[in-house]
Amino acid sequence: MQTSHKVIPTSKQLAFQDWEFGLFLHFGLRTFYEGYIDFDERPMSLSAFQPSGLDCEQWIRTAKEAGMNYAVLTAKHHDGFSNWPTQFSDFSVAGTPWKEGKGDVVQEFVSACRKYDVKPGLYYSPFDGSADFYAQDAKAYDDYFVNQITELLTNYGDIDILWFDGCGSEGHEYDWKRIIGEIRRMQPNILIFNMGDPDFRWVGNEDGIAPIPCWNVVDSTEFSILTEKKDQLDGQLWLPAECDVQLRANWFYSDSDEHQIKSIEELMGLYYHSVGRGANLLLNIGPDRQGLFPVKDTQRLLEFGSEIRRVFGSPIGTMEQCRRKNNTWIYEPTEPHLLDHIVIQEDLTKGEHVRSFAVTIITKKSGRAVTVYEGRNIGHKVIIRIPAVYVSGVILEITQSDGEVELRDLSFHHSGQ
């Protein structure tokens, strides 16, 4: 869907797009039930929840070291287990033996985020498998929904993201006007994911891959992984995309999938297909039954962060070394050098204007202009990866636009691979 330059982002949406890389955390009673799946009808006992070594600081410290800027914890997943001592359900941490029922995972998570300057987000499943009135009494369930959200948004300070998962809600009618009204009243600066009154949207798959093009303005959102149905919006809205994907094969911890931890090669591929296409990347790790990141998951996440910094942390050239001529930016380094990455960011404060662009290199020996890449939208960021080539210059030309184009950043890199 092509965008309109008349639709512009809010400052909090621009801030969200700058965060780029976040941590998804699936943790709860289900962590203690090997092989338990979404909407599993097998009962779970609260007595199983005993994360004896729970250390949210370990989670968030690792995320920070890996370069992540925000984190989203499953406060309540589809099974309905609440990671905080809610007053509106018996199915919560208050009924478990952990800390004699006095523990609060949400509080420990939010405190860790504050300590390490990571933006805290809470995942809340609108569908609740533990609420037997979910399907029978929509009004009573709306009350329950609002009551639980009120606890989350009044007891823990500022929360940056409220992440609504549509799975299980197919066909259910919520009183979104009331629910969103309460959310915006309690925390007007919060960002809502994908449902009700969204500020950002699901990319449409759980593979961590954004499409080309990935416009920031859309007129519908993907609903859930369980349906092809889309939610139509009231016109075109600025809704940047977020890509969610697991580090392993499962969202929650499992004993059986350590061998499926993604390699650095695959993770970097996902980074190119998400952040490199203007979307955010939300990478999931399921803390284990002690309440800790497994050793191999921690190591791989830190390696991933290190590789991102290695490739992009020290550009050879920047926009300051370019001269602009109309809608063309010309990079002329003092000496020819190898090039394999070009990173471009559009200034989105007045909307998204670029419709297509081309990258041309000036060859080292002949000094000839050769086009090596043609793209569509730039958006928040586009990462162009090309086979390494010696260049004596690079030309970026905006070949089609629907308004005045401004670039926010432009950089040139050689990763050595």
DANORCOR-V572011 format. One record per helix or strand. SS is the DSSP state (a for helix, b for strand). FROM is the first residue (numbers start at 1). TO is the last residue. If there is no record, write none. Layout:
SS;FROM;TO / SS;FROM;TO
//
This chain:
a;11;19 / b;21;25 / a;29;32 / a;46;48 / a;56;65 / b;70;76 / b;82;82 / b;92;92 / a;93;95 / a;98;101 / a;105;115 / b;119;125 / a;138;154 / b;161;165 / a;176;186 / b;191;193 / b;200;202 / b;217;224 / b;227;238 / b;240;246 / a;258;260 / a;264;273 / a;275;277 / b;280;285 / a;295;312 / b;317;318 / a;319;321 / b;322;325 / b;328;331 / b;337;346 / b;354;363 / b;369;375 / b;382;401 / b;407;413
//
